Amino acid sequence: TKKAKLDDDDDDAAAKRVTVLLKVCYGDDIRVLEVPRDVAYDELSAAIALKFGLSSPPQLGYEDSDHDIVTIDNQNALHAALQAHILRIGAIGGDLRTNTLKVHVRAANDDDAAAAAAAAAAVAAATA
């Protein structure tokens, strides 16, 4: 029915408004990104590259409940990571607005990796 269709549209719109906080870690640099739960893999990868000043899309991984780093290399892997996080937070009665999914970033090319290593060495030298 038309009413049921409108309700389904409302549910879809509400789902798209749900956001997830990502704690994005690249070397010693940690930043928080808020993304829609249906974010596209290519969009997220590009946003992370821009945020960290990387010249190419990085390799991504997330920390699962066993504290293993699981590779995120396509839309299905990203969707699985976000869904697992949402379910885990729901199971503990948590709030998606305050609980983060930890995402690890690795440089996809040697230039970015060298720049990250140099930045980490500079931070270490400054704090020594």
JOKAHU-V841384 format. One record per pair of residues at least 24 apart in sequence whose C-alpha atoms are under 6 Angstrom apart, sorted by the first residue. I is the first residue (numbers start at 0). J is the second residue. Records with the same first field share a line. If there is no record, write none. Layout:
I = J ; J
//
This chain:
19 = 95
20 = 99
21 = 99 ; 100 ; 101
22 = 99 ; 100 ; 101 ; 102
23 = 102 ; 103
24 = 103 ; 104
25 = 104
40 = 74
57 = 105 ; 106 ; 107
58 = 104 ; 105 ; 107
59 = 103 ; 104
60 = 102 ; 103
61 = 101 ; 102 ; 103
62 = 101
//
